[in-house]
Amino acid sequence: MRGGDIELAGLVKSYDGLTMAVDGVNLRVPDGAYCCFLGPSGCGKTTVLRMIAGHEEPTEGEILIGGRNVVGLTPADRRTAMMFQSYALFPHLTVRDNIAFALRVRGLGKTERLAAADAMIEKVQLGELRHRLPAELSGGQQQRVALARAAITEPRVLLLDEPLSALDEQLRIQMRQELRRMQQELGITFIHVTHTQMEAIALADLVVVMEKGKIHQAGPAREVYARPRDRYVAEFLGGQNVLRGEVTRVSGGVAVVDLPDHSSIVASLDGQRSIRRGEMVDLAVRRDDIRLLRPDGAVSEAGGNILRGWVEAVEYQGAFVKVMVKTPLPDEFIAYVAEREFYRDPLEVRAPVLATWSAEDSRLLA
Ligand SMILES: Nc1ncnc2c1ncn2[C@@H]1O[C@H](COP(=O)(O)OP(=O)(O)OP(=O)(O)O)[C@@H](O)[C@H]1O
């Protein structure tokens, strides 16, 4: 039994009794999940991580690992391990000795330590590098050593604080795959803190989006990206346009929303049951669900929602083209048009356009 499931219940951390670094966090992380805490600097994600690790005590609330409250226990008794941003490898010890060191702290004999280190070295594919010093390794290899050193104590939960931030862009993407592979191989719960949206989305089974000490949304990557709960999550994850307007009608699972430019948009309620006429609401539509038409073309082609504007800027992105559309609305409006489709009849800057999408592609936000 691994027992690496985590439950955070009413978790609060205040350093000075006034500001809440963590402000009432409730969350369940299943055993063996890859969970990413995502949010801007200062949102409290590292503090949550440090409290799970046992490097910081909560002001209030419980942390259950494997069903047992671990508040007050040492990291070793919690069976958690932490991998730091800087890797914190001993410069004078070889790869093998760095990895074996964690077991010396736990009082294991030398033969046992080295045998365990060798097994772990194979697991993380560091075979040929076992006798090298950290300075003789690449950033990615150093990270693998740091991971092996954290994993050798057989923790139930491995905590990673911005593990990829020291690497360059290309290596970061490569190491992302490797972290995922290792997590699956070790079969333990990973809690990974990051402020990079794409990193969280690419890696996690469970993405937890935080702001100012609170969780806005926790769910599978695709749910958080494609069905953000509120404006904050939609804007932080990106890929969505968020518009604000007044509800003029609610019926049959949809709401009609009047925007400040007097256009009417139909959006699915998407479970927002309590919406009433007259209420101000946010609605989201994915940038890649927008079709851009020339106004002189067949307006009948425009199924459902229409917003009028003109092309403010065009940015080539490779697989798609990012078109910034200026509308009379205060919110920015962007369409991602598939590359081939865009170049069939390229829109030039200042061209008037109709941005259209179907009712079911826009959703009310909380
Ligand atoms: N030891 C401390 N003493 C006082 N305040 C602290 C301490 N550690 C963190 N804080 C404050 O708590 C809040 C949350 O910090 P935390 O490090 O958890 O955020 P974060 O989201 O991880 O940010 P970053 O990505 O910059 O590390 C911040 O306002 C921070 O200034």
The ligand as an SDF file (V2000), in Angstrom:
LIG
                    3D

 31 33  0  0  0  0  0  0  0  0999 V2000
    8.7430   33.1640    5.3120 N   0  0  0  0  0  0  0  0  0  0  0  0
    7.8560   34.1040    4.9700 C   0  0  0  0  0  0  0  0  0  0  0  0
    7.5890   35.1610    5.7590 N   0  0  0  0  0  0  0  0  0  0  0  0
    6.6740   36.0840    5.4300 C   0  0  0  0  0  0  0  0  0  0  0  0
    5.9330   36.0480    4.2970 N   0  0  0  0  0  0  0  0  0  0  0  0
    6.1400   35.0370    3.4650 C   0  0  0  0  0  0  0  0  0  0  0  0
    7.1040   34.0010    3.7340 C   0  0  0  0  0  0  0  0  0  0  0  0
    7.0660   33.1120    2.7080 N   0  0  0  0  0  0  0  0  0  0  0  0
    6.1530   33.5630    1.8480 C   0  0  0  0  0  0  0  0  0  0  0  0
    5.5820   34.7040    2.2810 N   0  0  0  0  0  0  0  0  0  0  0  0
    4.5210   35.4810    1.5980 C   0  0  0  0  0  0  0  0  0  0  0  0
    3.4190   34.6250    1.3620 O   0  0  0  0  0  0  0  0  0  0  0  0
    2.8600   34.8500    0.0720 C   0  0  0  0  0  0  0  0  0  0  0  0
    2.8630   33.5640   -0.7580 C   0  0  0  0  0  0  0  0  0  0  0  0
    4.2010   33.1960   -1.0380 O   0  0  0  0  0  0  0  0  0  0  0  0
    4.5920   31.9010   -1.8580 P   0  0  0  0  0  0  0  0  0  0  0  0
    6.0830   31.7880   -1.8840 O   0  0  0  0  0  0  0  0  0  0  0  0
    3.8340   30.7430   -1.3450 O   0  0  0  0  0  0  0  0  0  0  0  0
    4.0460   32.2670   -3.3060 O   0  0  0  0  0  0  0  0  0  0  0  0
    4.3510   31.5730   -4.7040 P   0  0  0  0  0  0  0  0  0  0  0  0
    3.0600   31.5430   -5.4230 O   0  0  0  0  0  0  0  0  0  0  0  0
    5.0220   30.2980   -4.5170 O   0  0  0  0  0  0  0  0  0  0  0  0
    5.3090   32.6250   -5.3900 O   0  0  0  0  0  0  0  0  0  0  0  0
    6.6700   32.3920   -6.1740 P   0  0  0  0  0  0  0  0  0  0  0  0
    6.3010   31.7510   -7.4630 O   0  0  0  0  0  0  0  0  0  0  0  0
    7.1780   33.7890   -6.3380 O   0  0  0  0  0  0  0  0  0  0  0  0
    7.5110   31.5440   -5.2920 O   0  0  0  0  0  0  0  0  0  0  0  0
    3.6640   35.9720   -0.5600 C   0  0  0  0  0  0  0  0  0  0  0  0
    2.9730   37.1630   -0.3520 O   0  0  0  0  0  0  0  0  0  0  0  0
    4.9700   35.9620    0.2380 C   0  0  0  0  0  0  0  0  0  0  0  0
    5.5270   37.2340    0.2940 O   0  0  0  0  0  0  0  0  0  0  0  0
  1  2  1  0
  2  3  1  0
  2  7  2  0
  3  4  2  0
  4  5  1  0
  5  6  2  0
  6  7  1  0
  6 10  1  0
  7  8  1  0
  8  9  2  0
  9 10  1  0
 10 11  1  0
 11 12  1  0
 11 30  1  0
 12 13  1  0
 13 14  1  0
 13 28  1  0
 14 15  1  0
 15 16  1  0
 16 17  2  0
 16 18  1  0
 16 19  1  0
 19 20  1  0
 20 21  2  0
 20 22  1  0
 20 23  1  0
 23 24  1  0
 24 25  2  0
 24 26  1  0
 24 27  1  0
 28 29  1  0
 28 30  1  0
 30 31  1  0
M  END
$$$$
